[in-house]
Amino acid sequence: MWKSNDPNIQERLAPMLEMKGNRRALNPEVIKYRFSYLQSKGNVKKSYVTDSVAVMPVEDIWTKDFPNAQLASLDANYFTHPSFDYYPVVGVTWRQARAFTDWRANEMAATVLKNSYLNGYQLSLSLPTEAQWQYAASGKLDPQDTIVGSRMTIDGIDGKKKLAVNFKQGDGTYSRDGATFTLPVKSYMPNAFGVYNMAGNVSEWTLDAYSPSAVVFVNDLNPALLYDADEKDGDALKRKVVRGGSWKDNGEQLNSETRNYSVDYEPHSYIGFRCVMSAFEMPTVQSKTRKY
């Protein structure tokens, strides 16, 4: 709507817009999303808080991350040109990613209400926990399986092996896998769960706070280390787990068990995210002892 040439619409939306060169654009300082969530602070009593988060990604994130590289064309086109519509979103903070999951859940609610089976359930979306992300990335139906989660190569038409993950090869060979930077989100083959690009392309925010000793703190039932830092908290409390490795990372970062982190207020051109929905446990064959 904000791109409309209708003068009435332009007038009403004028406070939300700014000029960038010779084009209109949404003003990131004005376009914000407000939502409430249950704040987690370790063992401290949890309470609902309301937060306002900027909606727009940082358009010049490419040159901010790599100031000594000629990436102005990505700054100018990545978020505006339709050829990038199916590329992963980058340039968003952890807080922005979590806000999006809340908005997406609200948008989805209207569709869920039309489904007679799901109507009445309180369904929500979120960022994946670190454990959920690792399970999806490993592609193992059974933890005892030894299936390799990420195929590094595929068979080419010419009979030669071709790289099947978007990452940095060797000492700076970025393009052997088919792209120097990001790729559309359904590039290459999906893993055993049908999920694309759990390794490479972009690293991904998870819901968890980062701690080297996280396994000691979390429960073994749906484990997650949750901590919502305040502005006054130090950066050590604002670290969030990042998984998967990206287009600019070397191969060791693609391992489904490799852990990394970034602070929740910093966007990057190599970190994106995906949404997950909690599923209800269904009765198994073992529990079906009688007919209803």
Solvent accessible surface area in square Angstrom, and as a share of the most:
residue,aa,sasa,rsa
1,M,170,0.76
2,W,64,0.22
3,K,128,0.54
4,S,33,0.21
5,N,124,0.64
6,D,58,0.30
7,P,99,0.62
8,N,103,0.53
9,I,51,0.26
10,Q,56,0.25
11,E,129,0.58
12,R,199,0.73
13,L,31,0.15
14,A,55,0.43
15,P,101,0.63
16,M,68,0.30
17,L,27,0.13
18,E,56,0.25
19,M,121,0.54
20,K,67,0.29
21,G,80,0.77
22,N,147,0.75
23,R,79,0.29
24,R,73,0.27
25,A,4,0.03
26,L,26,0.13
27,N,31,0.16
28,P,45,0.28
29,E,132,0.59
30,V,75,0.43
31,I,24,0.12
32,K,111,0.47
33,Y,46,0.17
34,R,178,0.65
35,F,14,0.06
36,S,63,0.41
37,Y,31,0.12
38,L,84,0.42
39,Q,30,0.13
40,S,9,0.06
41,K,38,0.16
42,G,48,0.46
43,N,164,0.84
44,V,94,0.54
45,K,187,0.79
46,K,100,0.42
47,S,59,0.38
48,Y,160,0.61
49,V,44,0.25
50,T,84,0.49
51,D,35,0.18
52,S,54,0.35
53,V,11,0.06
54,A,37,0.28
55,V,70,0.40
56,M,43,0.19
57,P,26,0.17
58,V,43,0.25
59,E,29,0.13
60,D,58,0.30
61,I,5,0.02
62,W,0,0.00
63,T,41,0.24
64,K,127,0.54
65,D,34,0.17
66,F,58,0.24
67,P,99,0.62
68,N,154,0.79
69,A,46,0.36
70,Q,183,0.81
71,L,14,0.07
72,A,69,0.53
73,S,76,0.49
74,L,20,0.10
75,D,20,0.11
76,A,59,0.46
77,N,57,0.29
78,Y,11,0.04
79,F,55,0.23
80,T,52,0.30
81,H,90,0.40
82,P,91,0.57
83,S,70,0.45
84,F,46,0.19
85,D,98,0.51
86,Y,169,0.64
87,Y,54,0.20
88,P,14,0.09
89,V,75,0.43
90,V,0,0.00
91,G,0,0.00
92,V,8,0.05
93,T,19,0.11
94,W,4,0.01
95,R,43,0.16
96,Q,21,0.09
97,A,0,0.00
98,R,27,0.10
99,A,5,0.04
100,F,79,0.33
101,T,3,0.02
102,D,41,0.21
103,W,103,0.36
104,R,98,0.36
105,A,14,0.11
106,N,94,0.48
107,E,93,0.42
108,M,35,0.16
109,A,46,0.36
110,A,61,0.47
111,T,91,0.53
112,V,18,0.10
113,L,111,0.55
114,K,172,0.73
115,N,64,0.33
116,S,114,0.73
117,Y,148,0.56
118,L,54,0.27
119,N,81,0.41
120,G,64,0.62
121,Y,91,0.35
122,Q,170,0.76
123,L,35,0.17
124,S,69,0.44
125,L,26,0.13
126,S,37,0.24
127,L,0,0.00
128,P,2,0.01
129,T,18,0.10
130,E,17,0.08
131,A,40,0.31
132,Q,79,0.35
133,W,4,0.01
134,Q,55,0.25
135,Y,112,0.43
136,A,26,0.20
137,A,3,0.03
138,S,17,0.11
139,G,1,0.01
140,K,53,0.23
141,L,138,0.69
142,D,64,0.33
143,P,108,0.68
144,Q,153,0.68
145,D,49,0.25
146,T,128,0.74
147,I,87,0.44
148,V,116,0.66
149,G,21,0.20
150,S,32,0.21
151,R,140,0.51
152,M,77,0.34
153,T,48,0.28
154,I,46,0.23
155,D,99,0.51
156,G,14,0.13
157,I,186,0.95
158,D,91,0.47
159,G,68,0.65
160,K,140,0.59
161,K,134,0.57
162,K,98,0.41
163,L,27,0.14
164,A,9,0.07
165,V,7,0.04
166,N,1,0.00
167,F,15,0.06
168,K,54,0.23
169,Q,9,0.04
170,G,64,0.61
171,D,155,0.80
172,G,32,0.31
173,T,57,0.33
174,Y,65,0.25
175,S,67,0.43
176,R,159,0.58
177,D,7,0.04
178,G,62,0.60
179,A,15,0.12
180,T,57,0.33
181,F,59,0.25
182,T,8,0.05
183,L,27,0.13
184,P,48,0.30
185,V,64,0.37
186,K,147,0.62
187,S,21,0.13
188,Y,51,0.20
189,M,129,0.58
190,P,45,0.28
191,N,29,0.15
192,A,72,0.56
193,F,64,0.27
194,G,45,0.43
195,V,39,0.22
196,Y,58,0.22
197,N,22,0.11
198,M,13,0.06
199,A,9,0.07
200,G,0,0.00
201,N,2,0.01
202,V,10,0.06
203,S,7,0.04
204,E,8,0.04
205,W,0,0.00
206,T,0,0.00
207,L,33,0.16
208,D,6,0.03
209,A,9,0.07
210,Y,39,0.15
211,S,20,0.13
212,P,103,0.65
213,S,51,0.33
214,A,13,0.10
215,V,126,0.72
216,V,114,0.66
217,F,128,0.54
218,V,39,0.22
219,N,98,0.50
220,D,139,0.72
221,L,136,0.68
222,N,133,0.68
223,P,37,0.23
224,A,32,0.25
225,L,36,0.18
226,L,66,0.33
227,Y,49,0.19
228,D,12,0.06
229,A,7,0.05
230,D,41,0.21
231,E,148,0.66
232,K,171,0.73
233,D,26,0.13
234,G,45,0.43
235,D,72,0.37
236,A,67,0.52
237,L,81,0.40
238,K,17,0.07
239,R,57,0.21
240,K,1,0.00
241,V,0,0.00
242,V,8,0.05
243,R,7,0.03
244,G,4,0.03
245,G,6,0.06
246,S,0,0.00
247,W,9,0.03
248,K,56,0.24
249,D,22,0.11
250,N,69,0.35
251,G,32,0.31
252,E,123,0.55
253,Q,44,0.20
254,L,10,0.05
255,N,85,0.44
256,S,29,0.19
257,E,117,0.53
258,T,38,0.22
259,R,74,0.27
260,N,71,0.36
261,Y,91,0.35
262,S,13,0.08
263,V,18,0.10
264,D,1,0.01
265,Y,97,0.37
266,E,67,0.30
267,P,28,0.18
268,H,31,0.14
269,S,0,0.00
270,Y,43,0.16
271,I,4,0.02
272,G,0,0.00
273,F,41,0.17
274,R,68,0.25
275,C,45,0.27
276,V,39,0.22
277,M,75,0.33
278,S,78,0.50
279,A,97,0.76
280,F,106,0.44
281,E,170,0.76
282,M,123,0.55
283,P,91,0.57
284,T,76,0.44
285,V,129,0.74
286,Q,153,0.68
287,S,69,0.44
288,K,134,0.57
289,T,120,0.70
290,R,170,0.62
291,K,197,0.84
292,Y,230,0.88
